[in-house]
Structure formats: C-alpha cells, structure tokens
C-alpha cells in the first residue's frame, strides 16, 4: 500500500529520517534527501483488519527540529 509523506521545512529543504508508525509500532523508515524536496512515497506492509493510526514522524536534522 503506497503512503505519501510530506515534510514542510518552512523555506528549508528537509533531509533526514522519517519513521512511519502504526500506533506506536514502527512499520517503515525512509530517508529524505534534498532531491526529494520534502516529499516521497513509501510502500507499507499489508495491515490486518481493523483500525490503524498511521503517522509519520520526522527525526529532524541540523537545520530543522522535529
């Protein structure tokens, strides 16, 4: 399942690690590069039936804090 991720750097191109979570469980980790311009797509594993709270958490870098 594709999941689009966008990190807004407010004038700074965000680079660094983005962690994708299902609730509190890490299900994917991606690295944003300058070429991504803050946007990327990640393929997520299949989910079991039920409700899932999928979130993305930007880890920050030397110019941006999470």
C-alpha positions in Angstrom: 0.0 0.0 0.0 1.6 3.3 -1.0 1.7 6.1 1.6 2.7 9.6 0.7 4.9 11.6 3.0 5.4 15.3 3.0 7.7 17.3 5.4 7.3 21.1 5.3 10.6 22.8 6.1 9.3 26.3 6.0 11.8 27.5 3.5 14.5 24.9 4.3 14.6 21.7 2.2 14.1 18.9 4.8 16.5 16.0 4.8 16.8 13.1 7.2 14.9 10.2 8.6 11.2 9.8 8.6 9.7 7.0 10.7 6.3 5.6 9.8 4.3 4.2 12.7 1.1 2.2 13.1 0.1 3.4 16.6 3.4 3.0 18.5 4.9 0.3 16.2 7.5 1.3 13.6 6.4 -0.2 10.3 8.8 1.7 7.9 11.7 4.1 7.9 12.7 6.3 5.0 15.4 8.8 4.4 14.6 12.1 2.7 17.3 13.6 0.5 17.5 17.2 -0.9 16.3 15.8 -4.2 13.1 14.6 -2.6 12.1 18.3 -1.8 10.3 17.1 1.3 8.1 14.6 -0.5 8.3 10.9 -1.0 6.2 7.7 -1.2 6.8 4.6 0.9 5.2 1.2 0.4 3.7 -0.1 3.6 3.1 -3.7 4.6 -0.4 -5.2 4.5 -2.5 -4.4 7.5 -4.6 -6.8 9.5 -8.3 -6.0 9.6 -9.2 -3.2 12.0 -8.5 0.4 12.7 -4.9 1.6 12.2 -3.5 5.0 13.2 -0.7 5.6 10.6 1.6 8.5 11.3 4.9 9.8 10.0 7.5 11.3 12.4 10.4 13.4 11.0 13.5 12.9 13.0 15.0 16.4 12.2 18.4 17.4 11.0 21.0 20.2 11.7 18.6 22.8 10.3 15.2 21.5 11.3 13.9 20.1 14.6 11.1 17.6 14.8 
